[in-house]
Amino acid sequence: MGFNEFLSSIFGNKATRDMKEIKPWVDKVKAAYPEIAALDNDALRAKTETEKKAYIRNSAAEQRSKVEELKASVENTELRRTRRTLCSNDKLEKEILDIYEKALTRMLPASFFHRKGNRQAFFRK
């Protein structure tokens, strides 16, 4: 046994670590496949327009309304309080971006097969 094999037996190698990291995503994608494969091209398009976009848009609706309220209140506040209001607005904007990122991450497996289904439908024609 050489030195590299010895180190690999103790620490593992990069390929094995990468596969462990990717495996949960692959399982989620495989679980979403039967639902997407059963849809035709029009149903895939409708699913994207209605479900996915609405899910992402509505994931941070509460925070968006708070941001709009803060923006409207900035006009009526005095200068000292405006800075505090804008700082809380920035925090809410960062929170909204985090929520969108989580929503997109949850939608990733289904979106992957949606694109694959569109490609397969295109080449079947």
Secondary structure as GFF3:
##gff-version 3
##sequence-region A 1 125
A	DSSP	alpha_helix	3	11	.	.	.	ID=ss1
A	DSSP	alpha_helix	14	37	.	.	.	ID=ss2
A	DSSP	alpha_helix	41	47	.	.	.	ID=ss3
A	DSSP	pi_helix	48	52	.	.	.	ID=ss4
A	DSSP	alpha_helix	53	58	.	.	.	ID=ss5
A	DSSP	alpha_helix	61	74	.	.	.	ID=ss6
A	DSSP	alpha_helix	79	124	.	.	.	ID=ss7
###
